Amino acid sequence: KAGVDAIEAQKWIDETMGKTIEVDGAVGSLQNFLVEPFVEHKQTDEYYVCLFSLREGDRILFYHEGGVDVGNVEEKALSYDVLTGEEPCPHRIEEKLLANVSQHQKRSSSPHLK
């Protein structure tokens, strides 16, 4: 629930937790909630990051325009595969994932993708 203070958020969580709900056709009960403050920002300051496992290792997807309306990420995102047993390489992260961000943003974002 957006746009509320911590007390209102806790009230909503207490009312919602464990109850059956439907969201976009999926039915279930919510047990875990993530609450974080909203920080005012521009769309250009938001990124999309996804990590998932493959048989050969892990894949990192990165798109330089994140947010609710990111769209079909698999068509837009840059990807970097990290093979099982290997560590992500900071140089390769910058080269393969951060091609569309400024040099300053590369320096501050690269460590978080490792």
C-alpha positions as CSV (number, residue, x, y, z in Angstrom):
1,K,0.0,0.0,0.0
2,A,1.6,3.2,-1.1
3,G,1.3,6.7,0.3
4,V,0.8,5.9,3.9
5,D,2.9,6.3,7.1
6,A,4.3,3.4,9.1
7,I,1.3,3.2,11.4
8,E,-1.1,3.0,8.5
9,A,1.1,0.4,6.7
10,Q,1.2,-1.8,9.8
11,K,-2.6,-1.6,10.2
12,W,-3.0,-2.7,6.5
13,I,-0.5,-5.5,7.0
14,D,-2.3,-6.7,10.1
15,E,-5.7,-6.6,8.2
16,T,-4.3,-8.4,5.1
17,M,-1.8,-11.0,6.5
18,G,-3.0,-14.6,6.1
19,K,-6.2,-13.7,4.3
20,T,-7.0,-15.1,0.8
21,I,-6.7,-12.4,-1.9
22,E,-6.6,-12.4,-5.7
23,V,-4.2,-10.3,-7.7
24,D,-4.3,-10.5,-11.5
25,G,-5.9,-13.9,-11.4
26,A,-3.5,-15.4,-8.9
27,V,-5.1,-16.5,-5.6
28,G,-3.3,-17.0,-2.3
29,S,-2.5,-15.5,1.1
30,L,0.2,-13.0,1.8
31,Q,2.6,-14.0,4.6
32,N,5.6,-11.8,4.0
33,F,5.7,-8.0,3.4
34,L,8.4,-5.7,2.4
35,V,8.0,-2.1,3.7
36,E,10.4,0.6,2.6
37,P,10.2,4.3,2.5
38,F,9.5,6.0,-0.9
39,V,12.4,8.2,-2.1
40,E,11.3,10.8,-4.6
41,H,13.3,10.2,-7.8
42,K,13.1,10.5,-11.6
43,Q,12.4,7.5,-13.9
44,T,16.0,7.9,-15.3
45,D,17.4,7.2,-11.8
46,E,15.7,3.8,-11.4
47,Y,17.1,0.5,-12.7
48,Y,15.7,-3.0,-13.2
49,V,17.9,-5.9,-12.0
50,C,16.9,-9.6,-12.1
51,L,19.0,-12.6,-11.1
52,F,18.1,-16.2,-11.9
53,S,19.7,-19.5,-12.0
54,L,20.4,-21.6,-15.1
55,R,21.8,-25.1,-15.3
56,E,25.3,-23.6,-16.2
57,G,25.3,-20.8,-13.6
58,D,23.5,-17.6,-13.0
59,R,22.2,-14.9,-15.3
60,I,22.0,-11.2,-14.4
61,L,19.6,-9.0,-16.4
62,F,20.0,-5.2,-16.2
63,Y,17.9,-2.5,-17.7
64,H,18.8,1.2,-17.3
65,E,15.1,2.3,-17.1
66,G,13.4,0.5,-14.2
67,G,10.1,1.1,-12.5
68,V,6.6,-0.1,-12.7
69,D,6.3,0.4,-16.4
70,V,9.5,-1.4,-17.4
71,G,7.6,-3.6,-20.0
72,N,9.1,-6.7,-21.5
73,V,12.5,-6.9,-19.8
74,E,13.7,-9.9,-21.7
75,E,13.6,-7.9,-24.9
76,K,15.2,-4.8,-23.5
77,A,17.6,-5.9,-20.8
78,L,21.3,-6.5,-21.2
79,S,22.5,-9.9,-19.7
80,Y,25.6,-11.3,-18.2
81,D,26.0,-15.0,-17.4
82,V,28.2,-16.1,-14.5
83,L,29.2,-19.7,-14.9
84,T,29.0,-22.0,-11.9
85,G,32.2,-21.8,-9.8
86,E,33.1,-18.4,-11.2
87,E,32.9,-14.9,-9.6
88,P,31.3,-12.0,-11.4
89,C,33.9,-9.8,-12.9
90,P,33.5,-6.0,-12.2
91,H,34.9,-5.1,-15.6
92,R,32.5,-7.5,-17.4
93,I,29.6,-6.2,-15.4
94,E,30.4,-2.6,-16.5
95,E,31.0,-3.8,-20.1
96,K,28.0,-6.1,-20.5
97,L,25.3,-4.6,-18.2
98,L,26.1,-0.9,-17.7
99,A,26.7,0.2,-21.2
100,N,23.7,2.6,-21.1
101,V,24.6,4.4,-17.8
102,S,27.0,7.3,-17.1
103,Q,30.5,6.7,-15.9
104,H,29.6,8.0,-12.4
105,Q,26.6,5.6,-12.3
106,K,28.8,2.7,-13.4
107,R,31.2,3.3,-10.5
108,S,28.4,3.5,-8.0
109,S,26.2,0.6,-9.4
110,S,28.9,-2.0,-10.4
111,P,29.6,-3.1,-6.8
112,H,25.9,-3.8,-6.1
113,L,25.7,-6.1,-9.1
114,K,28.6,-8.3,-8.0
